[in-house]
Amino acid sequence: MTSTASTAARSARPPPTGPISEARAAQLKAANINPRTGLATDYLNHFNEAVMLLEMVPDMPECAEDFLTWTPLSYAEHFVASNFKDRDLAIEAYEMAEPNIRAEFDKLTGSMTSILTAVGTAMREARQDKTRAMLAEQATGWVKPLVMLTAGVINGASEADVEQIMAN
């Protein structure tokens, strides 16, 4: 194998998974990244911002315009755009997270993004404040539990814990 082919083969391998060193765990913990999952709750701020704006729409219809400026961001995009001190570490840890944890996390954040994007589209088409308020209330009712479930995944809740939360 040539050195170029060898390098390409190494870079095509998935990142290592499994136990991490104590030093790495301490580094992640100091950066507010869960060492067990490799995920940071800071990303939830992206969704909490949208929820906060939606919660204001029924009482202040003009906040719908503020919500409509919200744009979906991937985990990496969020951290690149943020002032998070250890953003490169957060992105790296996410990329190295256990595949099953990351898949559950991505599924939940994908669901929130889909809901918020669809509600944004519907709000743009709505002509009455009453309709926008109803859309905002429905969206918060769907997204808030997903934020909580996602926080559970970030914080290392087991699948059984997540299933119990979903059942309630």
C-alpha positions in Angstrom: 0.0 0.0 0.0 1.4 3.4 -0.9 1.7 6.0 1.8 -1.1 8.0 0.2 -3.4 5.0 0.1 -2.4 4.2 3.7 -3.3 7.7 4.8 -6.6 7.6 3.0 -7.4 4.2 4.6 -6.6 5.6 8.0 -8.8 8.7 7.5 -11.7 6.5 6.2 -11.8 4.6 9.5 -14.4 5.6 12.0 -13.1 7.5 15.1 -12.1 5.3 18.0 -14.8 4.6 20.5 -14.8 3.1 24.0 -13.4 4.2 27.3 -11.5 7.5 27.3 -8.5 8.4 29.5 -9.0 10.2 32.8 -7.2 13.3 31.3 -9.5 13.4 28.3 -12.6 13.0 30.6 -11.4 15.9 32.8 -10.8 18.0 29.7 -14.3 17.4 28.4 -15.9 17.9 31.8 -14.1 21.2 32.3 -15.5 22.3 28.9 -19.1 21.3 29.9 -19.1 18.4 27.6 -20.3 15.1 29.0 -17.3 12.7 29.0 -19.6 9.6 28.7 -21.5 10.9 25.7 -19.2 13.4 24.1 -22.1 15.9 23.8 -22.6 19.4 25.2 -25.9 20.8 26.4 -24.9 24.2 24.9 -26.4 23.0 21.6 -29.8 22.9 23.2 -29.6 26.7 23.5 -30.2 26.8 19.8 -33.6 25.1 20.3 -34.4 26.8 23.6 -34.1 30.1 21.8 -36.7 29.1 19.2 -39.0 27.8 22.0 -38.7 31.0 24.0 -39.7 33.0 20.9 -42.6 30.7 20.2 -43.8 31.0 23.8 -44.1 34.8 23.5 -46.1 34.7 20.2 -49.6 34.2 21.8 -49.1 37.3 24.1 -47.0 39.4 21.7 -47.8 38.4 18.1 -45.0 40.6 16.7 -42.6 38.0 18.2 -43.5 35.7 15.4 -41.3 37.8 13.1 -38.4 37.2 15.6 -39.1 33.5 15.5 -39.0 33.5 11.7 -35.4 34.7 11.7 -34.4 31.5 13.5 -32.5 29.2 11.2 -31.6 25.5 11.8 -28.0 24.8 12.6 -26.2 21.5 12.8 -24.2 20.7 16.0 -21.0 21.8 14.3 -22.6 24.9 12.8 -23.9 25.9 16.2 -20.5 25.7 17.8 -18.7 27.4 14.9 -21.1 30.3 15.2 -21.0 30.5 19.0 -18.7 32.0 21.5 -18.3 28.7 23.2 -14.7 28.7 24.5 -14.0 25.0 23.7 -16.0 24.8 20.4 -13.4 22.8 18.6 -13.3 20.3 21.4 -17.1 20.1 21.4 -17.2 19.4 17.6 -14.4 16.8 17.9 -16.1 15.1 20.9 -19.4 14.9 18.9 -17.6 13.4 16.0 -16.1 10.8 18.3 -19.2 10.0 20.2 -20.5 6.4 20.3 -22.5 5.8 17.1 -25.7 4.7 18.9 -25.6 7.8 21.2 -25.0 10.1 18.3 -27.7 8.5 16.3 -30.3 9.0 19.0 -29.1 12.5 19.5 -29.3 13.3 15.8 -32.7 11.7 15.5 -34.1 13.9 18.3 -32.4 17.1 17.1 -33.6 16.3 13.6 -37.1 16.0 14.8 -36.9 19.4 16.6 -35.5 21.0 13.5 -38.2 19.5 11.3 -41.0 20.7 13.6 -39.5 24.2 13.9 -38.9 24.5 10.2 -42.4 23.4 9.3 -43.9 25.8 11.9 -41.9 28.6 10.4 -43.2 27.8 6.9 -46.8 27.6 8.2 -46.3 30.9 10.1 -45.1 32.6 7.0 -48.2 31.5 5.2 -50.6 32.4 8.1 -52.4 35.7 7.8 -53.9 36.0 11.2 -52.2 36.4 14.6 -54.6 33.9 16.1 -53.3 31.2 13.6 -49.7 32.0 14.4 -50.4 31.9 18.1 -52.0 28.4 17.7 -49.0 27.2 15.7 -46.6 28.5 18.3 -48.5 26.8 21.1 -48.6 23.5 19.3 -44.9 23.7 18.4 -43.8 24.4 22.0 -45.9 21.5 23.1 -44.0 19.2 20.7 -40.5 20.6 21.0 -40.2 21.1 24.8 -40.4 17.4 25.5 -37.9 16.7 22.8 -35.5 19.2 24.3 -35.8 17.3 27.6 -35.3 13.9 25.9 -32.3 15.3 24.1 -30.9 16.6 27.4 -31.3 13.1 28.7 -29.2 11.7 25.9 -26.6 14.3 26.3 -26.4 13.6 30.0 -26.1 9.8 29.5 -29.6 8.6 30.3 -30.0 5.0 29.4 -32.3 3.8 26.7 -34.7 2.5 29.4 -34.7 6.0 31.0 -35.6 7.6 27.7 -38.3 5.0 27.0 -39.8 5.7 30.4 -39.8 9.4 29.8 -41.4 8.8 26.4 -44.1 6.7 27.9 -45.1 9.4 30.3 
